[in-house]
């Protein structure tokens, strides 16, 4: 799969196809690059294509920092068990976790691993609290300075 910026650059004609052949001759791995079938001709098309590639969700990472979240977390510490389902191994990893519930209903859980954000939204993953199982459908990473500290998770409507 090509990166959006690569596709945009090739689709605009900024990098001509004959240059790709020359790049391949010099050892650049061009065979993996898919050249778009339609070329963009007007300046507006070119700018829009590049803007979408550069400003798309795949290329922008917002780092939320909210000291109120940290203050609330430190005053509202709760204990639970986090059941994380890994679809690659088809296993569930259970770990004790300290969490907090914000006034807006989002759960704040300490960040532990790169994959936790994706794995929390699997239907077989949940947080076991004294009130029952809590499942999540949206997870955001929270940073303090340049350090990833927490994930903020929105609960699913249906959490049996």
C-alpha positions as CSV (number, residue, x, y, z in Angstrom):
1,X,0.0,0.0,0.0
2,X,1.4,3.4,-0.9
3,X,1.5,6.3,1.4
4,X,-1.0,9.0,0.5
5,X,1.8,11.5,-0.1
6,X,3.5,9.2,-2.7
7,X,0.2,8.7,-4.5
8,X,-0.5,12.4,-4.5
9,X,3.0,13.2,-6.0
10,X,2.7,10.5,-8.7
11,X,-0.9,11.5,-9.5
12,X,0.0,15.1,-10.0
13,X,2.7,14.3,-12.5
14,X,5.3,16.0,-10.4
15,X,7.4,12.8,-10.7
16,X,7.2,11.7,-14.4
17,X,6.8,8.0,-15.1
18,X,10.1,7.9,-17.1
19,X,11.9,9.1,-13.9
20,X,10.4,6.2,-12.0
21,X,12.0,3.8,-14.6
22,X,15.4,5.6,-14.1
23,X,15.0,5.4,-10.3
24,X,14.3,1.6,-10.6
25,X,17.5,1.2,-12.7
26,X,19.5,2.8,-9.9
27,X,18.0,0.4,-7.3
28,X,15.1,2.3,-5.9
29,X,12.2,-0.1,-5.1
30,X,9.8,1.3,-7.7
31,X,8.1,-2.0,-8.4
32,X,6.0,-1.5,-5.2
33,X,4.8,1.9,-6.2
34,X,1.4,2.0,-7.9
35,X,1.1,4.9,-10.3
36,X,-2.4,6.3,-10.3
37,X,-4.3,5.7,-13.5
38,X,-5.8,9.2,-13.7
39,X,-3.6,12.3,-13.7
40,X,-4.5,15.6,-12.2
41,X,-4.4,18.5,-14.5
42,X,-5.6,21.7,-12.9
43,X,-3.7,23.5,-10.2
44,X,-6.7,23.2,-7.9
45,X,-6.8,19.4,-8.3
46,X,-3.1,19.1,-7.6
47,X,-3.3,21.3,-4.5
48,X,-6.4,19.4,-3.2
49,X,-4.7,16.0,-3.7
50,X,-1.6,17.0,-1.9
51,X,-3.6,18.8,0.9
52,X,-5.6,15.6,1.5
53,X,-2.4,13.5,1.6
54,X,-0.6,15.8,4.0
55,X,-3.5,16.7,6.2
56,X,-5.2,13.3,6.2
57,X,-5.9,11.3,9.4
58,X,-3.0,9.0,8.5
59,X,-0.4,11.8,8.6
60,X,-1.6,13.9,11.5
61,X,-1.3,12.9,15.2
62,X,-2.8,15.2,17.7
63,X,-1.3,15.1,21.1
64,X,-3.9,15.9,23.7
65,X,-2.5,17.3,27.0
66,X,-4.9,18.1,29.8
67,X,-3.7,18.6,33.3
68,X,-7.2,18.5,34.5
69,X,-7.3,14.8,33.5
70,X,-4.2,14.1,35.5
71,X,-5.6,15.9,38.6
72,X,-8.9,14.1,38.3
73,X,-7.1,10.7,37.8
74,X,-5.0,11.3,41.0
75,X,-8.2,12.1,43.0
76,X,-10.4,9.3,41.6
77,X,-8.2,6.2,41.6
78,X,-10.2,3.0,41.1
79,X,-9.1,-0.6,40.8
80,X,-10.2,-3.0,38.1
81,X,-9.0,-5.8,35.8
82,X,-8.3,-5.2,32.2
83,X,-9.0,-8.0,29.8
84,X,-7.2,-7.4,26.5
85,X,-8.0,-9.7,23.6
86,X,-5.2,-10.1,21.0
87,X,-6.7,-11.3,17.7
88,X,-3.3,-12.4,16.4
89,X,-2.8,-14.9,19.2
90,X,-6.5,-15.4,20.0
91,X,-5.7,-15.0,23.7
92,X,-6.9,-12.7,26.4
93,X,-4.3,-11.1,28.7
94,X,-5.6,-10.1,32.2
95,X,-3.9,-7.4,34.2
96,X,-4.8,-5.4,37.3
97,X,-5.2,-1.7,36.5
98,X,-5.8,1.6,38.2
99,X,-8.3,3.7,36.3
100,X,-10.4,6.8,36.7
101,X,-13.8,7.9,35.3
102,X,-13.9,11.5,34.1
103,X,-17.1,13.7,34.6
104,X,-17.8,13.3,30.9
105,X,-17.9,9.5,31.3
106,X,-14.6,8.7,29.6
107,X,-12.4,6.2,31.3
108,X,-8.7,7.1,31.9
109,X,-6.3,4.1,31.9
110,X,-2.5,4.4,32.2
111,X,-0.8,3.8,28.9
112,X,1.2,0.5,28.9
113,X,1.9,-0.5,25.3
114,X,1.7,0.7,21.8
115,X,-1.1,-1.8,20.9
116,X,-3.4,-1.0,23.8
117,X,-5.3,1.7,22.0
118,X,-6.3,-0.6,19.2
119,X,-6.9,-3.7,21.3
120,X,-9.2,-1.9,23.8
121,X,-11.9,-1.5,21.1
122,X,-12.1,-5.3,20.3
123,X,-15.5,-6.7,21.4
124,X,-13.7,-9.4,23.5
125,X,-11.7,-6.7,25.4
126,X,-13.1,-5.0,28.5
127,X,-12.5,-3.5,31.8
128,X,-14.0,-5.4,34.8
129,X,-15.1,-3.0,37.4
130,X,-17.2,-3.5,40.6
131,X,-20.2,-2.4,38.6
132,X,-19.6,-4.9,35.8
133,X,-17.9,-5.1,32.4
134,X,-17.1,-1.9,30.5
135,X,-16.4,-2.1,26.8
136,X,-14.9,0.7,24.7
137,X,-15.6,2.0,21.2
138,X,-13.2,4.9,21.0
139,X,-9.7,5.4,22.4
140,X,-7.5,8.5,22.4
141,X,-3.9,8.8,23.6
142,X,-3.1,11.5,26.1
143,X,0.3,13.0,26.4
144,X,2.0,15.0,29.1
145,X,4.8,16.9,27.4
146,X,6.2,14.4,24.9
147,X,5.4,11.4,27.0
148,X,2.4,9.2,26.3
149,X,0.8,8.8,29.7
150,X,-2.8,7.6,29.4
151,X,-5.5,6.4,27.1
152,X,-8.9,8.0,27.3
153,X,-11.6,5.6,26.3
154,X,-15.3,6.1,25.5
155,X,-17.7,3.4,26.6
156,X,-19.7,1.4,24.1
157,X,-23.5,1.7,24.3
158,X,-23.9,-2.0,24.6
159,X,-21.6,-3.5,27.2
160,X,-23.1,-6.9,28.3
